[in-house]
Amino acid sequence: MKRIKKSTALPLALLIYISATAAYLLPRNTEISTTEKWVTIGVAYLIVLVLWLLLRKKESMARKHWGDPEGDGKQ
């Protein structure tokens, strides 16, 4: 069975959390404008994208360091 990598699982969980929170809370918020709502969601998604890229880079560097060419964690 193939294991889900940390670089995939964590950003995916955050993406689901951000989407659910935005869908539930932002329509009820009348104190900020629609533009601010979209910018907030966009910045949150951008942060998740950067996190995903950094975690992939970290796993790639660890694979190179420990000599795991397939990247599945087995040797």
N, C-alpha and C positions, 0 to 999 in steps of 0.2 A: 504494500500500500504506500502510495506516494504521500509524503508529509508536506503540509502547507508551510511555506517559508514564512519566517517572521516578517520579511520585507513585503509580503503580500497580505498576510493576515491582519496586521496592525493597521495599515492604511485603509484596508477594506472595512474593518470594524469602525474606524473613525468616519469614513465616508458614509456609512449607513447611519451612524449616530447623528452626524451633522445634517444629513438629509431629513431624517425623522424629526429632529429638533426644529429645523427650519420650517418644515411643512406644518408642524403643530403650533409653534409659537409666533412665527413672523406674521401670519395673517391677522392674528389677534392684536398685534402691536400697532397702535394708531399714533404713537408719539414720534415715530421717525417716518421719513418719506420712503416711497417705493424705491427710489434710486439707492438710498442708504441700505435698504434691505438686500437688494441685488449685489451691491458692493460687498456687504458683509458675507453673503454666501460665497461670492467669488473668491474673496480673500481666504476664507476657510478652506475651500477646495484647492486653492493654490498652495496653502500650507501643507495639506495632505499630499499633494503632488511632490513637493520638495522633500517631505519626509520619506515618501516612497523611493525617490531617486537616491537619497542619502543612504537609506537602509540597503538598497541594492548594491550601491558602491561599497558599503562596509562589508557585506557578505562576499562580494567579489574579491575584495582585498584579503579577507580571511581565507577564502578558498586558495588563493595564490600563495599565501603564507604557509598554510598547512598542507598544501599539495593535494587538493581534492579536485581533480579535473572535471568530474561530472556535476559537482555541486549538489549531490544528494545527501551529503553528510556521512556516507559510508566509505570505508576504506578497505 
